[in-house]
């Protein structure tokens, strides 16, 4: 999961260096939107209604939710 995101960011940096703004934005869109949706869904799955868990929320906001 994290290597796929890192590869998309490296590819996006390559597109930025070549001046291909459209491909750079599409790469970021197709890489980061699914990551955000996965983190959002994992946050609701891991949410415990009996107590507040701010560390889990922080990890999901930092895109590290699958490690939990």
C-alpha positions as CSV (number, residue, x, y, z in Angstrom):
1,X,0.0,0.0,0.0
2,X,2.7,2.5,1.0
3,X,5.0,1.5,-1.9
4,X,2.2,2.0,-4.4
5,X,1.6,5.5,-3.0
6,X,5.4,6.2,-3.1
7,X,5.6,5.0,-6.7
8,X,2.7,7.3,-7.7
9,X,4.4,10.3,-6.0
10,X,7.7,9.5,-7.8
11,X,5.8,9.2,-11.1
12,X,4.1,12.5,-10.4
13,X,7.5,14.1,-9.7
14,X,8.7,12.8,-13.1
15,X,5.7,14.3,-14.8
16,X,6.3,17.6,-13.1
17,X,9.9,17.7,-14.3
18,X,8.8,17.0,-17.9
19,X,6.1,19.7,-17.7
20,X,3.2,17.3,-18.1
21,X,0.7,18.9,-15.7
22,X,-2.3,17.0,-16.9
23,X,-0.7,13.6,-16.4
24,X,0.7,14.7,-13.0
25,X,-2.7,15.8,-11.8
26,X,-4.4,12.6,-13.0
27,X,-1.7,10.5,-11.4
28,X,-2.2,12.3,-8.1
29,X,-6.0,12.1,-8.4
30,X,-6.1,8.4,-9.1
31,X,-3.5,7.7,-6.4
32,X,-4.6,9.9,-3.5
33,X,-8.4,9.8,-3.7
34,X,-8.6,6.0,-3.3
35,X,-6.1,6.3,-0.4
36,X,-8.3,8.9,1.3
37,X,-11.4,6.7,0.8
38,X,-9.7,3.7,2.2
39,X,-8.5,5.6,5.3
40,X,-12.0,7.0,5.8
41,X,-13.6,3.6,5.6
42,X,-10.9,2.1,7.9
43,X,-11.5,4.8,10.4
44,X,-15.2,4.0,10.7
45,X,-14.4,0.2,10.9
46,X,-11.9,0.7,13.7
47,X,-13.9,3.3,15.5
48,X,-14.8,2.2,19.0
49,X,-18.0,3.9,20.3
50,X,-17.2,3.3,24.0
51,X,-14.0,5.4,24.1
52,X,-12.2,8.0,22.2
53,X,-9.1,6.9,20.4
54,X,-7.3,10.0,19.0
55,X,-4.1,8.0,18.1
56,X,-6.0,5.9,15.6
57,X,-7.6,9.0,14.1
58,X,-4.2,10.6,13.8
59,X,-2.8,7.5,12.1
60,X,-5.6,7.6,9.6
61,X,-5.1,11.3,8.9
62,X,-1.4,10.5,8.2
63,X,-2.5,7.8,5.8
64,X,-1.0,5.1,8.1
65,X,-4.3,3.5,8.9
66,X,-3.6,0.1,7.4
67,X,-0.7,-0.4,9.8
68,X,-3.2,-0.3,12.7
